[in-house]
Amino acid sequence: IVKGDRAILLVSGSGGATAVTRGVNGLIPARTDSNTQNTLTLTEWHDLVRKTRFNIFASQGDQRRLMQETTRKVLNRRIDADIITALDAATNQLNGGVATTMSLAIVQEALTKLGNAEVPVEEEDKMWAVATPAVRGQLSQITEWVSADYVEMKPLVGPAYRVKRCWGFNWIFHPNLTGVGTTAAKCYFYHQDAIGSVFDS
C-alpha cells in the first residue's frame, strides 16, 4: 500500500506457531497470524534526457524511443543498486566469509544454511542466487552445471538464458554486484520473500 511518500509492505506468517491438541473443553485453541507492517520511505529518482528538435531529426533512428529506453535502463539500474545495497546488509556468510571459488560445495552450504534458518528451500521457484560474471565462468567449468547428464537445458548452446534453474536456485548474473572483478566480490543466495522493491506508478 502506498500512502504519500510511504510504502507499506506486509510480511505475514504463522509466527513460528506449532500444532496444538484440543483443550480439556474439546475445543481447538485459535491463534492469529503474524502480520508485520514494514514502512518504507519512497525516494524520488529521475533521469531527464533533453534533446532539441534538431537533435531528434538530425540523428538517425527513433530518438524519442531511444530516450525512453535509456531512461528506463537508468532507473532500473537505480532499483538494482538499492536491492544490492539491501542484500549487502545480510549477516550470514558462506565459507566463514573467506573468499573462495564458486563450487557445488558452496551452493550446498548455502542450501544448508538457509534450510537451518527454516527458509522453505523446497520452493525452488522462489529461491534465488545472484552472482558475478566471474562466477558464471567458474560454473561453466563444473560438469554438474553444463552436462546433459545433470541439466535439461544446454547452457553452452543457443542464446543466453536470462535465468537458469540449477541446484535448487534460479541464477542471475549481474555485473554491478559489490566488489565485482575482485576477490572481495559478493554473491547472494536468498528466498524471494526476504527482499523487495517498491515504486509508485
Phi, psi and chi 1 to 4 in degrees:
 res  aa     phi    psi   chi1   chi2   chi3   chi4
   1 ILE       -  130.9  -61.5  176.0      -      -
   2 VAL  -106.9  125.9  175.7      -      -      -
   3 LYS  -130.9  108.2  -63.6  179.9  178.5  179.1
   4 GLY    62.1 -124.4      -      -      -      -
   5 ASP   -99.1   22.3   66.9  -16.3      -      -
   6 ARG  -119.9  141.2  -60.4  -74.3 -168.7  -87.6
   7 ALA  -119.9  133.2      -      -      -      -
   8 ILE  -113.2  119.8  -57.2  171.8      -      -
   9 LEU  -105.6  133.5  -63.0  176.6      -      -
  10 LEU   -95.4  126.9  170.7   65.0      -      -
  11 VAL  -113.7  113.2  177.3      -      -      -
  12 SER  -119.0  147.5 -175.6      -      -      -
  13 GLY  -172.9 -173.5      -      -      -      -
  14 SER   -81.7  -12.5   67.5      -      -      -
  15 GLY    71.1   25.6      -      -      -      -
  16 GLY    77.2   20.7      -      -      -      -
  17 ALA   -63.4  150.7      -      -      -      -
  18 THR  -117.9  156.9   57.7      -      -      -
  19 ALA   -65.5  148.8      -      -      -      -
  20 VAL  -126.6  162.2  -63.2      -      -      -
  21 THR  -100.3  169.1   59.8      -      -      -
  22 ARG   -63.3  149.0  -68.7 -179.2 -175.8  -86.3
  23 GLY   -76.4  176.9      -      -      -      -
  24 VAL   -63.8  -19.7  -67.0      -      -      -
  25 ASN   -88.7    2.2   57.8    1.4      -      -
  26 GLY    85.4   -1.1      -      -      -      -
  27 LEU   -93.9  151.0  -60.4  177.6      -      -
  28 ILE   -87.4  121.4  -60.1  172.8      -      -
  29 PRO   -59.9  135.7  -20.9   32.5      -      -
  30 ALA   -94.3  160.4      -      -      -      -
  31 ARG  -144.8  169.1   67.1  169.5 -179.0   83.9
  32 THR  -111.3  156.3   58.9      -      -      -
  33 ASP   -75.4  158.6  -82.2  -33.1      -      -
  34 SER   -87.4  116.0  170.5      -      -      -
  35 ASN  -119.2  108.1  -68.7  -46.8      -      -
  36 THR  -103.4  123.0  -57.3      -      -      -
  37 GLN   -95.2  113.4  -54.4  -78.1  -14.3      -
  38 ASN  -100.9  121.3  -63.7  -67.2      -      -
  39 THR  -100.1  127.9  -59.0      -      -      -
  40 LEU  -116.2  142.7  -52.9  174.7      -      -
  41 THR   -91.9  123.3  -58.5      -      -      -
  42 LEU   -76.7  139.6  -62.0  175.9      -      -
  43 THR  -117.0  137.0  -57.1      -      -      -
  44 GLU   -77.7  132.1  -77.2 -169.1   83.8      -
  45 TRP  -128.9  136.8  -65.1  104.7      -      -
  46 HIS  -134.3  158.1  -55.8  -81.9      -      -
  47 ASP  -145.2  100.6  177.7   56.2      -      -
  48 LEU   -99.7  112.0  177.3   61.0      -      -
  49 VAL   -94.9  129.5 -176.9      -      -      -
  50 ARG  -121.7  127.5  176.8  170.8  -71.3  137.1
  51 LYS  -137.8  143.4  -66.4 -176.0 -179.3 -178.3
  52 THR   -82.7  167.6   65.5      -      -      -
  53 ARG   -60.4  -32.0  -72.7 -172.2  176.4 -176.4
  54 PHE   -64.0  -44.7  175.9   80.0      -      -
  55 ASN   -58.2  -43.4  -64.8  138.6      -      -
  56 ILE   -67.6  -44.7  -68.3  175.0      -      -
  57 PHE   -89.6  -18.4  -67.8  108.6      -      -
  58 ALA   -87.0  -17.1      -      -      -      -
  59 SER   -95.3  148.7  -58.2      -      -      -
  60 GLN   -78.4  156.4   63.8 -174.2   93.9      -
  61 GLY    88.6  167.9      -      -      -      -
  62 ASP   -83.1   93.1 -176.1  -11.6      -      -
  63 GLN   -66.1  -33.4  -68.6  -61.7  -52.5      -
  64 ARG   -63.5  -43.5  -74.2 -170.2  174.4   90.8
  65 ARG   -64.3  -41.1  177.7 -178.8   55.7   80.7
  66 LEU   -63.3  -38.5  -67.7  173.4      -      -
  67 MET   -61.4  -43.3  -69.6  167.2   64.4      -
  68 GLN   -65.7  -42.1  -67.6  170.0  -14.5      -
  69 GLU   -67.0  -43.0  -72.0 -179.1   -5.4      -
  70 THR   -67.9  -37.0   58.1      -      -      -
  71 THR   -63.9  -43.3  -69.3      -      -      -
  72 ARG   -59.7  -41.0 -175.9  176.6   67.5 -110.6
  73 LYS   -66.5  -39.9  -69.5  176.0 -178.8  178.1
  74 VAL   -62.3  -45.3  168.1      -      -      -
  75 LEU   -68.3  -36.5  -65.8  176.3      -      -
  76 ASN   -64.9  -36.4  -76.3  -19.0      -      -
  77 ARG   -64.3  -34.4  -78.3 -163.9  -63.8  -87.7
  78 ARG   -65.9  -42.3  178.1   69.5 -107.4  174.5
  79 ILE   -61.7  -45.8  -67.0  170.6      -      -
  80 ASP   -57.5  -43.9  -74.0   -2.2      -      -
  81 ALA   -61.9  -40.2      -      -      -      -
  82 ASP   -64.7  -41.9  -71.4  -17.7      -      -
  83 ILE   -66.5  -42.0  -67.6  173.1      -      -
  84 ILE   -62.7  -39.8  -69.2  168.1      -      -
  85 THR   -60.5  -42.1  -62.1      -      -      -
  86 ALA   -66.4  -40.4      -      -      -      -
  87 LEU   -64.8  -33.1  -71.2  170.6      -      -
  88 ASP   -62.4  -21.6  -79.6  -16.6      -      -
  89 ALA   -81.0   -2.6      -      -      -      -
  90 ALA   -61.6  147.4      -      -      -      -
  91 THR  -105.1  -20.1   54.6      -      -      -
  92 ASN   -81.3  129.4  -70.4  -33.8      -      -
  93 GLN  -123.3  146.0  -65.6 -175.9  -24.7      -
  94 LEU   -90.9  153.7  -59.7  178.1      -      -
  95 ASN    55.0   32.2 -161.0   36.6      -      -
  96 GLY    66.9   18.2      -      -      -      -
  97 GLY    80.6    5.2      -      -      -      -
  98 VAL   -87.9  134.2  178.0      -      -      -
  99 ALA   -61.3  135.1      -      -      -      -
 100 THR  -151.9  158.5 -173.3      -      -      -
 101 THR   -72.6  139.1  -58.9      -      -      -
 102 MET   -61.3  138.3 -179.5   58.9   72.7      -
 103 SER  -151.5  168.9   65.7      -      -      -
 104 LEU   -62.1  -33.5  179.6   54.6      -      -
 105 ALA   -63.8  -37.8      -      -      -      -
 106 ILE   -65.0  -42.5  -68.1  -66.6      -      -
 107 VAL   -63.2  -41.9  178.5      -      -      -
 108 GLN   -66.0  -34.2  -66.6  -54.6  -46.2      -
 109 GLU   -64.6  -39.8 -178.9 -175.5   -9.1      -
 110 ALA   -62.3  -46.5      -      -      -      -
 111 LEU   -60.4  -39.4  -79.1  170.5      -      -
 112 THR   -65.2  -46.7  -60.0      -      -      -
 113 LYS   -63.8  -42.7  -77.2 -157.6  169.1 -168.5
 114 LEU   -65.7  -40.9  -69.3  167.8      -      -
 115 GLY   -63.4  -41.8      -      -      -      -
 116 ASN   -64.4  -26.2  -71.9  -16.5      -      -
 117 ALA   -87.8   11.6      -      -      -      -
 118 GLU    64.4   26.8  -63.4 -173.8    6.5      -
 119 VAL   -77.2  131.3  174.3      -      -      -
 120 PRO   -71.4   78.9   26.3  -33.2      -      -
 121 VAL   -67.9  -13.3  -65.0      -      -      -
 122 GLU   -72.9  -12.0   67.1  -80.9   -2.6      -
 123 GLU   -85.1   73.1  -62.5  179.2   -5.8      -
 124 GLU   -60.3  -29.9  -72.9 -167.0   20.7      -
 125 ASP   -70.3  -11.5   57.2  -35.1      -      -
 126 LYS  -112.6    0.5  -65.8 -175.1  176.9 -177.8
 127 MET   -95.4  131.0  -61.3  -58.9  -62.6      -
 128 TRP  -128.1  144.1  -66.9   87.4      -      -
 129 ALA  -124.3  125.5      -      -      -      -
 130 VAL  -116.5  121.0 -178.8      -      -      -
 131 ALA  -136.0  170.1      -      -      -      -
 132 THR   -83.3  164.3   64.1      -      -      -
 133 PRO   -58.7  -31.8  -28.0   36.6      -      -
 134 ALA   -63.1  -37.1      -      -      -      -
 135 VAL   -64.2  -39.6  167.2      -      -      -
 136 ARG   -58.8  -41.0  177.8  168.4   43.3 -160.3
 137 GLY   -64.3  -38.4      -      -      -      -
 138 GLN   -69.4  -40.1  -66.3  162.2   -1.2      -
 139 LEU   -65.6  -34.2  -68.4  172.4      -      -
 140 SER   -66.2  -10.5   66.9      -      -      -
 141 GLN  -100.0    3.5  -59.1  173.1   55.7      -
 142 ILE   -99.4  125.5  -61.2  175.1      -      -
 143 THR   -55.2  -42.9  -58.6      -      -      -
 144 GLU   -67.5  -11.7  -67.8   84.5   -3.6      -
 145 TRP   -91.1  -35.2  177.6  -94.5      -      -
 146 VAL  -113.0  -18.0  -63.8      -      -      -
 147 SER   -78.1  137.7  174.0      -      -      -
 148 ALA   -64.2  -14.7      -      -      -      -
 149 ASP   -70.2  -19.8  -68.4  -25.2      -      -
 150 TYR  -118.8  -29.1  -61.2   94.3      -      -
 151 VAL  -123.0  148.8  -64.1      -      -      -
 152 GLU   -82.4  -36.2  -65.4  178.3   -0.9      -
 153 MET   -95.8  137.4  -60.8  174.5   68.3      -
 154 LYS   -88.9  105.2  -62.0  179.1  179.7  179.3
 155 PRO   -71.1  -18.4   25.8  -33.7      -      -
 156 LEU   -93.5    1.9  -57.1 -179.6      -      -
 157 VAL  -119.3  139.1  177.6      -      -      -
 158 GLY    77.6 -169.8      -      -      -      -
 159 PRO   -69.1  155.1   26.5  -34.6      -      -
 160 ALA   -68.0  137.2      -      -      -      -
 161 TYR   -88.4  142.4  -62.3  101.5      -      -
 162 ARG   -66.7  -38.2  -66.5  177.9   64.6 -172.7
 163 VAL  -133.6  132.7  174.2      -      -      -
 164 LYS  -115.1  129.1  176.6  178.4  173.9   63.5
 165 ARG   -98.9  120.4 -178.2  173.5  -67.8 -177.9
 166 CYS  -159.3  141.5 -166.8      -      -      -
 167 TRP    58.3   31.9  -59.2  -22.9      -      -
 168 GLY    87.8    3.3      -      -      -      -
 169 PHE  -129.8  154.0  -69.5   98.1      -      -
 170 ASN   -94.7  121.6  -61.5  -65.5      -      -
 171 TRP   -98.2  134.2  -68.5   77.7      -      -
 172 ILE  -126.6  138.4  -62.7  175.5      -      -
 173 PHE  -114.7  124.2  -58.8   97.6      -      -
 174 HIS  -124.7  131.1 -158.8  -68.0      -      -
 175 PRO   -79.8   -4.9   31.2  -36.4      -      -
 176 ASN  -116.3   24.2  -62.6  -35.4      -      -
 177 LEU   -69.5  156.4  -61.4 -175.8      -      -
 178 THR   -58.4  127.4  -58.0      -      -      -
 179 GLY    77.5   12.8      -      -      -      -
 180 VAL   -55.2  138.9   68.1      -      -      -
 181 GLY    85.1    1.4      -      -      -      -
 182 THR  -127.4  172.9   72.5      -      -      -
 183 THR   -75.5   -6.0   56.5      -      -      -
 184 ALA   -99.1   12.4      -      -      -      -
 185 ALA   -62.4  142.0      -      -      -      -
 186 LYS  -107.2  139.9  -67.0 -175.6  177.3 -178.4
 187 CYS  -125.5  160.9  -59.2      -      -      -
 188 TYR  -135.4  143.4  -43.9   93.0      -      -
 189 PHE  -126.8  127.6  -63.1   91.2      -      -
 190 TYR  -161.4  165.1   60.4   93.5      -      -
 191 HIS   -91.4  139.0 -171.0  -76.3      -      -
 192 GLN   -62.4  -22.3   74.0  176.9   31.4      -
 193 ASP   -72.2  -10.4  -70.0   -8.9      -      -
 194 ALA   -80.8  -14.3      -      -      -      -
 195 ILE  -151.1  151.8 -166.5  164.2      -      -
 196 GLY  -156.2  172.6      -      -      -      -
 197 SER  -139.3  144.9  177.8      -      -      -
 198 VAL  -129.9  137.6  176.3      -      -      -
 199 PHE  -140.6  147.2   65.9   91.0      -      -
 200 ASP   -95.0  112.4 -174.6    8.8      -      -
 201 SER   -87.8      -   56.8      -      -      -
